[in-house]
Amino acid sequence: MTSHIDNILAAARIHCDTVIKPQVNAWNAAAVWPRAASDQAAALGLTGLYCPPELGGQGLSLGDGIRVYEELGKGDGAYAFALSMHNICTYALCGFGTEGFKAAWARDLTSGRKLANFALSEPQSGSDPSRMLTRARINGDGTWTISGAKAWVSLADEADVYFTVVKTTDAPGHKDMAMIAIPKDTPGLSFGPLYDTPSYQFLPMAEMYLNEVTVSEENIILPVGQGLQGSLMAIDIARVSIASGCCGLMEAALDTALAYANNRKMFGATNLDLDGIQWMLGEVATELEASRLLYRAAANALGTPDGSLMAAHAKRFVPDAALKAVNTCTQVLGGSGLLAPYGMDRLSRLAQMLRIVDGTTEISRVVIGRALKKRAAGLTPLPVPKGFGEE
Ligand SMILES: Cc1cc2nc3c(=O)[nH]c(=O)nc-3n(C[C@H](O)[C@H](O)[C@H](O)COP(=O)(O)OP(=O)(O)OC[C@H]3O[C@@H](n4cnc5c(N)ncnc54)[C@H](O)[C@@H]3O)c2cc1C
């Protein structure tokens, strides 16, 4: 008997083969979010992965549900990324939202009738959220009035609600941060012009402006004091989701290279008969297997004390491996690797994008570095040889 996750993964695979792969170039040419496609994904259960069935979700664990992005990533990493962000917001709502907001929004989000996204970054604060300028004023009647500007908001003007991280005072640090959901039609919320993003033009991205936007306290997802910590937890899930999508991307690049090299005649045989080519693609295959093991271990660690570190390992390793894999596979195609129909350029740009979003590779190294410092502090110091400047 197949399990629920097997059915969901099979549905994601079919969605990828029948909807994403045949249409992604047309979506990019149209430069419009393919809402009909995300509606189809929603009908398959892919927009409420981690929420309980009583709220319309699939009730999957993070460890299982995150594997969906590997399937979607075989078609397109940006599409997989956008759905992963929607699922993370929906998870945050189902797990931490107020009863009132859940009653109003949970079923619309789990069913995909409405889409959600996350707004943390600002023009002056990407890697360093403590430089955030968006402020929420808590009014006497409990409502919150928010002003500021967010940057890099994916699904800009397309999502129906934005899970927005704000500061509630001017004090430095993150103790006053909170996350509050702001529906798109709230007066005072607007978007700047869409960013010009080659290779994933269908994913609308823009700055989001908040001009004295007032929302009910029911919209609070993470109360004051838990905004950064909760957002970092969401980002851990996002980092592992990206690593999952990257595995799909690597598989797509590898399959393109294999299908081409096995058919390209040279030296009395095929390109794939050359040892050198087999070794190049063999390395890609090994890194794909390693990446898969790593992101799945990280997905299972989410929510445990090792979750953040494992997410950082996955986000540090897998997108780099994906970019390297796409470059190798492009090289295997020779000049054809640079022709648009083979799609390698798109995969390469997507891999680079996935190295940046939701915490860059360097920020993952910072997280890993801090963990190594902690580990070092627990070790018996080794003596430094005499004359090496020990004080
Ligand atoms: C396609 C895409 C979609 C996105 N979608 C969203 C979204 O929906 N919502 C949202 O809130 N954000 C979103 N982002 C923003 C994304 O999370 C940020 O771009 C990312 O966090 C990096 O911030 P930055 O671009 O400001 O780079 P910066 O923070 O300016 O970093 C510049 C460089 O400095 C490096 N660096 C920074 N700190 C250190 C350090 N301590 N040590 C070494 N190097 C360091 C970085 O790695 C990078 O190479 C999106 C970004 C992209 C590209």
The ligand as an SDF file (V2000), in Angstrom:
LIG
                    3D

 53 58  0  0  0  0  0  0  0  0999 V2000
   15.0190   35.5410   -6.1780 C   0  0  0  0  0  0  0  0  0  0  0  0
   14.9560   36.0930   -4.8050 C   0  0  0  0  0  0  0  0  0  0  0  0
   13.7780   36.0260   -4.0800 C   0  0  0  0  0  0  0  0  0  0  0  0
   13.7040   36.5610   -2.8020 C   0  0  0  0  0  0  0  0  0  0  0  0
   12.5100   36.5130   -2.1250 N   0  0  0  0  0  0  0  0  0  0  0  0
   12.4130   37.0790   -0.8900 C   0  0  0  0  0  0  0  0  0  0  0  0
   11.1590   37.1080   -0.2080 C   0  0  0  0  0  0  0  0  0  0  0  0
   10.1280   36.6460   -0.7080 O   0  0  0  0  0  0  0  0  0  0  0  0
   11.1060   37.7180    1.0050 N   0  0  0  0  0  0  0  0  0  0  0  0
   12.2080   38.2620    1.5980 C   0  0  0  0  0  0  0  0  0  0  0  0
   12.0950   38.7730    2.7160 O   0  0  0  0  0  0  0  0  0  0  0  0
   13.4170   38.2520    0.9630 N   0  0  0  0  0  0  0  0  0  0  0  0
   13.5400   37.6820   -0.2620 C   0  0  0  0  0  0  0  0  0  0  0  0
   14.7580   37.6820   -0.9250 N   0  0  0  0  0  0  0  0  0  0  0  0
   15.9050   38.3790   -0.3200 C   0  0  0  0  0  0  0  0  0  0  0  0
   17.0460   37.4600    0.0770 C   0  0  0  0  0  0  0  0  0  0  0  0
   16.7280   36.7350    1.2150 O   0  0  0  0  0  0  0  0  0  0  0  0
   18.2920   38.3520    0.2340 C   0  0  0  0  0  0  0  0  0  0  0  0
   18.6680   38.7340   -1.0770 O   0  0  0  0  0  0  0  0  0  0  0  0
   19.4310   37.6550    0.9340 C   0  0  0  0  0  0  0  0  0  0  0  0
   19.1300   37.4780    2.2930 O   0  0  0  0  0  0  0  0  0  0  0  0
   20.7370   38.4700    0.8240 C   0  0  0  0  0  0  0  0  0  0  0  0
   20.5430   39.7990    1.1650 O   0  0  0  0  0  0  0  0  0  0  0  0
   21.0750   40.9590    0.2010 P   0  0  0  0  0  0  0  0  0  0  0  0
   20.6310   40.6500   -1.1870 O   0  0  0  0  0  0  0  0  0  0  0  0
   20.6570   42.2470    0.7780 O   0  0  0  0  0  0  0  0  0  0  0  0
   22.6480   40.8360    0.2370 O   0  0  0  0  0  0  0  0  0  0  0  0
   23.6160   41.5180    1.3130 P   0  0  0  0  0  0  0  0  0  0  0  0
   23.0990   41.2370    2.6790 O   0  0  0  0  0  0  0  0  0  0  0  0
   23.8480   42.9200    0.9150 O   0  0  0  0  0  0  0  0  0  0  0  0
   24.9490   40.6860    1.0970 O   0  0  0  0  0  0  0  0  0  0  0  0
   25.9360   41.0270    0.0920 C   0  0  0  0  0  0  0  0  0  0  0  0
   27.0400   39.9800    0.1130 C   0  0  0  0  0  0  0  0  0  0  0  0
   27.6920   40.0150    1.3950 O   0  0  0  0  0  0  0  0  0  0  0  0
   27.7620   38.6990    1.8920 C   0  0  0  0  0  0  0  0  0  0  0  0
   27.7520   38.7220    3.3620 N   0  0  0  0  0  0  0  0  0  0  0  0
   26.7950   39.2550    4.1600 C   0  0  0  0  0  0  0  0  0  0  0  0
   27.1220   39.0610    5.4500 N   0  0  0  0  0  0  0  0  0  0  0  0
   28.2870   38.3770    5.4600 C   0  0  0  0  0  0  0  0  0  0  0  0
   29.1480   37.8820    6.4840 C   0  0  0  0  0  0  0  0  0  0  0  0
   28.8460   38.0380    7.7760 N   0  0  0  0  0  0  0  0  0  0  0  0
   30.3000   37.2550    6.1220 N   0  0  0  0  0  0  0  0  0  0  0  0
   30.6080   37.0830    4.8090 C   0  0  0  0  0  0  0  0  0  0  0  0
   29.8360   37.5340    3.7970 N   0  0  0  0  0  0  0  0  0  0  0  0
   28.6950   38.1680    4.1210 C   0  0  0  0  0  0  0  0  0  0  0  0
   26.5330   38.0080    1.3230 C   0  0  0  0  0  0  0  0  0  0  0  0
   26.6960   36.6120    1.3530 O   0  0  0  0  0  0  0  0  0  0  0  0
   26.5380   38.5550   -0.0770 C   0  0  0  0  0  0  0  0  0  0  0  0
   27.4500   37.8290   -0.8580 O   0  0  0  0  0  0  0  0  0  0  0  0
   14.8450   37.1520   -2.2210 C   0  0  0  0  0  0  0  0  0  0  0  0
   16.0500   37.2100   -2.9500 C   0  0  0  0  0  0  0  0  0  0  0  0
   16.1080   36.6850   -4.2260 C   0  0  0  0  0  0  0  0  0  0  0  0
   17.4090   36.7830   -4.9750 C   0  0  0  0  0  0  0  0  0  0  0  0
  1  2  1  0
  2  3  1  0
  2 52  2  0
  3  4  2  0
  4  5  1  0
  4 50  1  0
  5  6  2  0
  6  7  1  0
  6 13  1  0
  7  8  2  0
  7  9  1  0
  9 10  1  0
 10 11  2  0
 10 12  1  0
 12 13  2  0
 13 14  1  0
 14 15  1  0
 14 50  1  0
 15 16  1  0
 16 17  1  0
 16 18  1  0
 18 19  1  0
 18 20  1  0
 20 21  1  0
 20 22  1  0
 22 23  1  0
 23 24  1  0
 24 25  2  0
 24 26  1  0
 24 27  1  0
 27 28  1  0
 28 29  2  0
 28 30  1  0
 28 31  1  0
 31 32  1  0
 32 33  1  0
 33 34  1  0
 33 48  1  0
 34 35  1  0
 35 36  1  0
 35 46  1  0
 36 37  1  0
 36 45  1  0
 37 38  2  0
 38 39  1  0
 39 40  1  0
 39 45  2  0
 40 41  1  0
 40 42  2  0
 42 43  1  0
 43 44  2  0
 44 45  1  0
 46 47  1  0
 46 48  1  0
 48 49  1  0
 50 51  2  0
 51 52  1  0
 52 53  1  0
M  END
$$$$
